[in-house]
Amino acid sequence: MARRIRRIAFVAGLIALIAGAGYLVLDTRTRLEADQDRVEARWSDLSPSLAARYEHLGGLVTALDGAGARDRDVTSALRQGLRRWDAVAGEGEPDPGAVSVANELEGLTARARAVVAGSRRLQGVAPVTEALAAVDAAPPPLAEVAAFNAAVQAYEGDRSAALRAPIAPRLGFDRRDTFQTVTPA
């Protein structure tokens, strides 16, 4: 009799364990899909502003090319970064890689600003200073950046929670980056 009770208890425990694991997987998928939808909605709010900013950045590259700075590392890196942006920021579903490209472009913008500030020759070229001023006049909107970053942090918090961390990558929920702005000095 005791053996039968242990067997029933074992089977009941096994069923409860399987049911709990199934619930955890379903809850994880549902929660992370909702978080991911919020991240994508916030990115959809932010990306048009960034696209406009990076059009101005293309103007800076053109101005640097015209000022004889075509072969500078920062000019080449900006040109390559803008090509990557065009590839990932196209129409359709938001590409998670677009945020890392945008972060790279923001860093390169700060680097270009420093290169121009450190070069008397480039400071004296009106198209370069005008193009840099146009980029600086179109900063990423801070409210939209804050909303996007908050959505990413919520997603990452849920994705990396103790019980969800081993499951999330297997369900296709990968790490997402926050957007990092670089303000002019």
KERO-660698 format. One record per residue (C-alpha): residue in one letter; x, y, z; residue number from 1. Coordinates in Angstrom, 3 decimals. Example, Ala and Ser with C-alpha at 12.3 -4.5 7.8 and 13.67 -1.06 7.14 Angstrom:
aa:A&east:12.300&north:-4.500&up:7.800&i:1
aa:S&east:13.670&north:-1.060&up:7.140&i:2
***
This chain:
aa:M&east:0.000&north:0.000&up:0.000&i:1
aa:A&east:2.776&north:2.451&up:0.929&i:2
aa:R&east:4.539&north:1.594&up:-2.304&i:3
aa:R&east:1.435&north:2.413&up:-4.318&i:4
aa:I&east:1.015&north:5.749&up:-2.533&i:5
aa:R&east:4.658&north:6.647&up:-3.270&i:6
aa:R&east:4.182&north:5.729&up:-6.911&i:7
aa:I&east:1.008&north:7.863&up:-7.153&i:8
aa:A&east:2.774&north:10.733&up:-5.406&i:9
aa:F&east:5.727&north:10.416&up:-7.798&i:10
aa:V&east:3.469&north:10.402&up:-10.857&i:11
aa:A&east:1.464&north:13.364&up:-9.499&i:12
aa:G&east:4.700&north:15.258&up:-8.804&i:13
aa:L&east:5.983&north:14.492&up:-12.287&i:14
aa:I&east:2.731&north:15.699&up:-13.857&i:15
aa:A&east:2.874&north:18.890&up:-11.758&i:16
aa:L&east:6.491&north:19.457&up:-12.805&i:17
aa:I&east:5.669&north:19.013&up:-16.501&i:18
aa:A&east:2.617&north:21.252&up:-16.206&i:19
aa:G&east:4.695&north:23.920&up:-14.415&i:20
aa:A&east:7.384&north:23.797&up:-17.086&i:21
aa:G&east:4.742&north:24.073&up:-19.811&i:22
aa:Y&east:3.170&north:27.041&up:-18.058&i:23
aa:L&east:6.578&north:28.696&up:-17.681&i:24
aa:V&east:7.302&north:28.315&up:-21.405&i:25
aa:L&east:3.890&north:29.697&up:-22.398&i:26
aa:D&east:4.128&north:32.550&up:-19.890&i:27
aa:T&east:7.653&north:33.388&up:-21.053&i:28
aa:R&east:6.634&north:33.460&up:-24.718&i:29
aa:T&east:3.549&north:35.588&up:-24.034&i:30
aa:R&east:5.362&north:38.070&up:-21.811&i:31
aa:L&east:8.389&north:38.436&up:-24.076&i:32
aa:E&east:6.253&north:38.807&up:-27.206&i:33
aa:A&east:4.391&north:41.669&up:-25.519&i:34
aa:D&east:7.680&north:43.243&up:-24.385&i:35
aa:Q&east:9.152&north:42.838&up:-27.860&i:36
aa:D&east:6.083&north:44.466&up:-29.424&i:37
aa:R&east:6.538&north:47.451&up:-27.091&i:38
aa:V&east:10.234&north:47.707&up:-28.053&i:39
aa:E&east:9.359&north:47.630&up:-31.748&i:40
aa:A&east:6.604&north:50.228&up:-31.303&i:41
aa:R&east:8.990&north:52.576&up:-29.476&i:42
aa:W&east:11.633&north:51.988&up:-32.179&i:43
aa:S&east:9.057&north:52.844&up:-34.836&i:44
aa:D&east:8.502&north:56.145&up:-33.005&i:45
aa:L&east:12.243&north:56.884&up:-32.812&i:46
aa:S&east:13.618&north:55.656&up:-36.135&i:47
aa:P&east:12.115&north:58.355&up:-38.422&i:48
aa:S&east:13.924&north:61.039&up:-36.395&i:49
aa:L&east:17.139&north:59.074&up:-36.663&i:50
aa:A&east:16.654&north:58.596&up:-40.405&i:51
aa:A&east:16.339&north:62.371&up:-40.828&i:52
aa:R&east:19.411&north:62.920&up:-38.642&i:53
aa:Y&east:21.433&north:60.427&up:-40.664&i:54
aa:E&east:20.425&north:62.126&up:-43.914&i:55
aa:H&east:22.174&north:65.199&up:-42.496&i:56
aa:L&east:25.091&north:62.954&up:-41.602&i:57
aa:G&east:25.261&north:61.957&up:-45.275&i:58
aa:G&east:25.564&north:65.669&up:-46.040&i:59
aa:L&east:28.492&north:65.870&up:-43.621&i:60
aa:V&east:30.218&north:62.997&up:-45.418&i:61
aa:T&east:29.705&north:64.794&up:-48.744&i:62
aa:A&east:31.090&north:68.034&up:-47.266&i:63
aa:L&east:34.113&north:66.222&up:-45.807&i:64
aa:D&east:34.725&north:64.580&up:-49.186&i:65
aa:G&east:34.581&north:67.990&up:-50.858&i:66
aa:A&east:36.965&north:69.473&up:-48.273&i:67
aa:G&east:39.648&north:66.907&up:-49.057&i:68
aa:A&east:38.972&north:64.711&up:-46.026&i:69
aa:R&east:37.718&north:61.775&up:-48.111&i:70
aa:D&east:40.531&north:59.499&up:-46.956&i:71
aa:R&east:40.244&north:60.257&up:-43.247&i:72
aa:D&east:39.290&north:57.261&up:-41.142&i:73
aa:V&east:36.211&north:58.982&up:-39.720&i:74
aa:T&east:34.891&north:59.857&up:-43.187&i:75
aa:S&east:35.299&north:56.274&up:-44.397&i:76
aa:A&east:33.744&north:54.891&up:-41.202&i:77
aa:L&east:30.772&north:57.282&up:-41.533&i:78
aa:R&east:30.266&north:56.261&up:-45.163&i:79
aa:Q&east:30.297&north:52.559&up:-44.207&i:80
aa:G&east:28.041&north:53.145&up:-41.197&i:81
aa:L&east:25.501&north:54.995&up:-43.341&i:82
aa:R&east:25.489&north:52.102&up:-45.830&i:83
aa:R&east:24.788&north:49.680&up:-42.976&i:84
aa:W&east:22.041&north:51.992&up:-41.698&i:85
aa:D&east:20.408&north:52.041&up:-45.136&i:86
aa:A&east:20.534&north:48.235&up:-45.192&i:87
aa:V&east:18.938&north:47.679&up:-41.756&i:88
aa:A&east:16.594&north:50.655&up:-41.498&i:89
aa:G&east:14.565&north:49.919&up:-44.598&i:90
aa:E&east:10.861&north:49.322&up:-44.807&i:91
aa:G&east:9.201&north:46.412&up:-43.045&i:92
aa:E&east:9.808&north:44.822&up:-39.667&i:93
aa:P&east:12.242&north:46.625&up:-37.354&i:94
aa:D&east:15.691&north:45.061&up:-37.466&i:95
aa:P&east:17.249&north:44.592&up:-34.001&i:96
aa:G&east:20.627&north:45.320&up:-35.627&i:97
aa:A&east:19.500&north:48.843&up:-36.494&i:98
aa:V&east:20.039&north:49.981&up:-32.914&i:99
aa:S&east:23.688&north:48.894&up:-32.857&i:100
aa:V&east:24.250&north:50.630&up:-36.212&i:101
aa:A&east:22.575&north:53.781&up:-34.867&i:102
aa:N&east:24.789&north:53.621&up:-31.765&i:103
aa:E&east:27.836&north:53.316&up:-34.014&i:104
aa:L&east:26.705&north:56.312&up:-36.091&i:105
aa:E&east:26.194&north:58.395&up:-32.958&i:106
aa:G&east:29.732&north:57.601&up:-31.835&i:107
aa:L&east:31.094&north:58.401&up:-35.289&i:108
aa:T&east:29.209&north:61.703&up:-35.246&i:109
aa:A&east:30.994&north:62.663&up:-32.034&i:110
aa:R&east:34.288&north:61.558&up:-33.568&i:111
aa:A&east:33.655&north:63.635&up:-36.712&i:112
aa:R&east:32.807&north:66.632&up:-34.526&i:113
aa:A&east:36.149&north:66.199&up:-32.713&i:114
aa:V&east:38.048&north:65.861&up:-36.002&i:115
aa:V&east:36.512&north:69.076&up:-37.328&i:116
aa:A&east:37.140&north:70.882&up:-34.027&i:117
aa:G&east:40.778&north:69.777&up:-34.112&i:118
aa:S&east:41.426&north:70.881&up:-37.683&i:119
aa:R&east:41.764&north:74.577&up:-38.510&i:120
aa:R&east:41.515&north:73.725&up:-42.188&i:121
aa:L&east:38.174&north:71.883&up:-41.780&i:122
aa:Q&east:36.872&north:74.580&up:-39.438&i:123
aa:G&east:37.434&north:77.065&up:-42.237&i:124
aa:V&east:35.383&north:75.104&up:-44.792&i:125
aa:A&east:31.847&north:76.497&up:-44.663&i:126
aa:P&east:30.090&north:73.408&up:-46.107&i:127
aa:V&east:31.682&north:71.222&up:-43.401&i:128
aa:T&east:30.685&north:73.489&up:-40.511&i:129
aa:E&east:27.200&north:73.970&up:-41.984&i:130
aa:A&east:26.727&north:70.219&up:-42.426&i:131
aa:L&east:27.899&north:69.578&up:-38.863&i:132
aa:A&east:25.532&north:72.266&up:-37.599&i:133
aa:A&east:22.671&north:70.585&up:-39.514&i:134
aa:V&east:23.464&north:67.258&up:-37.824&i:135
aa:D&east:23.597&north:68.952&up:-34.418&i:136
aa:A&east:20.296&north:70.737&up:-35.145&i:137
aa:A&east:18.549&north:67.357&up:-35.533&i:138
aa:P&east:19.322&north:65.585&up:-32.242&i:139
aa:P&east:17.548&north:62.367&up:-31.344&i:140
aa:P&east:14.340&north:63.306&up:-29.466&i:141
aa:L&east:15.116&north:62.608&up:-25.815&i:142
aa:A&east:11.548&north:61.623&up:-24.871&i:143
aa:E&east:11.439&north:58.990&up:-27.616&i:144
aa:V&east:14.938&north:57.774&up:-26.720&i:145
aa:A&east:13.880&north:57.436&up:-23.062&i:146
aa:A&east:10.693&north:55.557&up:-24.015&i:147
aa:F&east:12.610&north:53.192&up:-26.305&i:148
aa:N&east:15.313&north:52.533&up:-23.710&i:149
aa:A&east:12.697&north:51.921&up:-20.999&i:150
aa:A&east:10.960&north:49.372&up:-23.245&i:151
aa:V&east:14.277&north:47.633&up:-23.957&i:152
aa:Q&east:15.149&north:47.547&up:-20.260&i:153
aa:A&east:11.759&north:46.012&up:-19.422&i:154
aa:Y&east:12.249&north:43.408&up:-22.166&i:155
aa:E&east:15.778&north:42.631&up:-20.990&i:156
aa:G&east:14.611&north:42.419&up:-17.373&i:157
aa:D&east:11.953&north:39.857&up:-18.280&i:158
aa:R&east:14.255&north:38.010&up:-20.695&i:159
aa:S&east:17.037&north:37.641&up:-18.152&i:160
aa:A&east:14.849&north:36.739&up:-15.142&i:161
aa:A&east:16.153&north:33.641&up:-13.382&i:162
aa:L&east:13.569&north:31.165&up:-14.671&i:163
aa:R&east:13.254&north:32.731&up:-18.144&i:164
aa:A&east:16.943&north:33.193&up:-18.959&i:165
aa:P&east:17.510&north:29.593&up:-20.111&i:166
aa:I&east:14.245&north:29.510&up:-22.088&i:167
aa:A&east:14.208&north:32.891&up:-23.842&i:168
aa:P&east:17.050&north:32.287&up:-26.343&i:169
aa:R&east:15.575&north:28.923&up:-27.302&i:170
aa:L&east:12.287&north:30.667&up:-28.077&i:171
aa:G&east:14.085&north:33.180&up:-30.309&i:172
aa:F&east:14.170&north:36.126&up:-27.899&i:173
aa:D&east:17.658&north:37.558&up:-28.258&i:174
aa:R&east:19.372&north:40.394&up:-26.455&i:175
aa:R&east:18.349&north:43.944&up:-27.458&i:176
aa:D&east:20.531&north:47.053&up:-27.179&i:177
aa:T&east:19.489&north:50.401&up:-25.782&i:178
aa:F&east:20.076&north:53.519&up:-27.894&i:179
aa:Q&east:23.035&north:55.573&up:-26.734&i:180
aa:T&east:23.145&north:59.271&up:-27.546&i:181
aa:V&east:26.285&north:61.361&up:-27.649&i:182
aa:T&east:25.634&north:65.014&up:-26.922&i:183
aa:P&east:27.860&north:67.712&up:-28.408&i:184
aa:A&east:30.253&north:69.384&up:-26.012&i:185
***
